[in-house]
Amino acid sequence: MAAKIRKGDNVIVITGRHKGRTGEVIEVRPSEARALVRGVNLVKRHTKQTAQQEGGIISKEAPIHLSNLSLLHPTDKKPTRVGFKMVGDKKVRVAKRGGVEIDG
């Protein structure tokens, strides 16, 4: 199945503790149905100092479920669902709000 949310997309959180926050997708984990979004769902990790990195309390993004995310429309920056259509022999993503091609 084609991915509706991909790395580099701008998304908005539609439910949960971080509702309304927006950010760029850093990583998508399809097997877990989760994604990492920059600046959303930050957690603190207490890490021990090593030769490569400094220790202390580090903030980093935790994965958030894909069902809690919605793609931001490219022009009006509102949440939109994603559909697909064929353009020539390529399958492209299309925003359901307005029918604008997202990539392609």
Secondary structure, DSSP 8 states (H G I E B T S, - for coil): ---SS-TT-EEEE-SSTTTT-EEEEEEEETTTTEEEETTSSEEEEEE---SSS--EEEEEE--EEGGGEEEE-TTT--EE-EEEEEETTEEEEEETTT--BS--
